[in-house]
Amino acid sequence: MSDEGVLDQARQRFRRHVLAEEKTMSDARPDADEANAHVDATDALVRQWAADGTAPTVLRPLLADEHPAVRCAAASYLLYHGAAEDAEATSESLTATSGIGLMRSQARAVLMAWRKQSW
């Protein structure tokens, strides 16, 4: 498989976990344990990419994803891993977007924490 194919698979795994966590928490009966398992899996993926030095390469294209939750998660991880160039603009955009529920507040909270360097 090509390098781009490997990167695409990595992005799809990230997307699946982010969207599954969002769906789990928005269900009529949210399951925090299941949602936390998806967050833990996403964290593990990003930790591995950061260790490999590929986190920005994997995550940057997800800043343009169709799903606000994926954009927000990708931006959050990029800010945390020192690749803020595009991530800050994406987060700012999300804070000004209506109709995305908690993603708007989450993006605002991430930006505030990042700007205070309180990671």
Secondary structure as the mmCIF struct_conf table of DSSP 4:
data_model
#
loop_
_struct_conf.conf_type_id
_struct_conf.id
_struct_conf.beg_label_comp_id
_struct_conf.beg_label_asym_id
_struct_conf.beg_label_seq_id
_struct_conf.end_label_comp_id
_struct_conf.end_label_asym_id
_struct_conf.end_label_seq_id
HELX_RH_AL_P HELX_RH_AL_P1 ASP A 3 SER A 26
BEND BEND1 ASP A 27 ARG A 29
HELX_RH_AL_P HELX_RH_AL_P2 ALA A 32 ASP A 52
TURN_TY1_P TURN_TY1_P1 GLY A 53 GLY A 53
HELX_RH_AL_P HELX_RH_AL_P3 ALA A 55 LEU A 59
HELX_RH_3T_P HELX_RH_3T_P1 ARG A 60 ALA A 64
BEND BEND2 GLU A 66 HIS A 67
HELX_RH_AL_P HELX_RH_AL_P4 PRO A 68 TYR A 80
TURN_TY1_P TURN_TY1_P2 HIS A 81 GLY A 82
HELX_RH_AL_P HELX_RH_AL_P5 ALA A 84 THR A 95
TURN_TY1_P TURN_TY1_P3 ALA A 96 ALA A 96
BEND BEND3 SER A 98 GLY A 99
TURN_TY1_P TURN_TY1_P4 GLY A 101 GLY A 101
HELX_RH_AL_P HELX_RH_AL_P6 LEU A 102 LYS A 116
TURN_TY1_P TURN_TY1_P5 GLN A 117 GLN A 117
#
